[in-house]
Amino acid sequence: MNRFATFAVAAATLLSAAAPAFAGDAQRSADSNSRINVTVCERDALTQAAFRRNYGGQPTFVTADQVLAARASGERWAEARCMTTGEHNRLNQAMAPRPTRNASTARPAL
């Protein structure tokens, strides 16, 4: 039983490390030349091996600022790039729609 539990934990770890790389497969095949492809992956060996298996090359890590600059300039990337979870969170915050204020929703004076 102990060996089975150890094997199950190891398999779950491998699958969870590879899951972010699998998430981009459908998008990559649909329109790989028309967008910027970024996959969330960490800098550990398992995740990088999954990236190489799925995309065929060494992962190139980018920051949220680099993605935003490429998007603003209309740049397209031929192959997917990697982004850490922290940078992905920064990118999501930067791309989140900002609520607009108008006169009817102004805060009352305190």
ChimeraX attribute file (.defattr): number of C-alpha atoms within 10 A of each C-alpha:
attribute: neighborCount
match mode: 1-to-1
recipient: residues
	/A:1	6
	/A:2	7
	/A:3	8
	/A:4	9
	/A:5	10
	/A:6	11
	/A:7	12
	/A:8	12
	/A:9	12
	/A:10	12
	/A:11	12
	/A:12	12
	/A:13	13
	/A:14	14
	/A:15	15
	/A:16	13
	/A:17	21
	/A:18	20
	/A:19	16
	/A:20	18
	/A:21	24
	/A:22	16
	/A:23	12
	/A:24	17
	/A:25	16
	/A:26	10
	/A:27	11
	/A:28	19
	/A:29	9
	/A:30	9
	/A:31	11
	/A:32	17
	/A:33	13
	/A:34	13
	/A:35	16
	/A:36	20
	/A:37	20
	/A:38	21
	/A:39	22
	/A:40	21
	/A:41	24
	/A:42	18
	/A:43	12
	/A:44	9
	/A:45	10
	/A:46	17
	/A:47	22
	/A:48	21
	/A:49	18
	/A:50	21
	/A:51	26
	/A:52	14
	/A:53	13
	/A:54	15
	/A:55	18
	/A:56	12
	/A:57	13
	/A:58	13
	/A:59	22
	/A:60	12
	/A:61	18
	/A:62	16
	/A:63	17
	/A:64	20
	/A:65	13
	/A:66	12
	/A:67	20
	/A:68	15
	/A:69	12
	/A:70	14
	/A:71	13
	/A:72	9
	/A:73	9
	/A:74	11
	/A:75	12
	/A:76	14
	/A:77	14
	/A:78	12
	/A:79	16
	/A:80	24
	/A:81	21
	/A:82	24
	/A:83	23
	/A:84	18
	/A:85	13
	/A:86	13
	/A:87	18
	/A:88	20
	/A:89	13
	/A:90	15
	/A:91	18
	/A:92	12
	/A:93	12
	/A:94	13
	/A:95	11
	/A:96	9
	/A:97	8
	/A:98	8
	/A:99	6
	/A:100	6
	/A:101	9
	/A:102	7
	/A:103	6
	/A:104	6
	/A:105	8
	/A:106	8
	/A:107	8
	/A:108	5
	/A:109	4
	/A:110	3
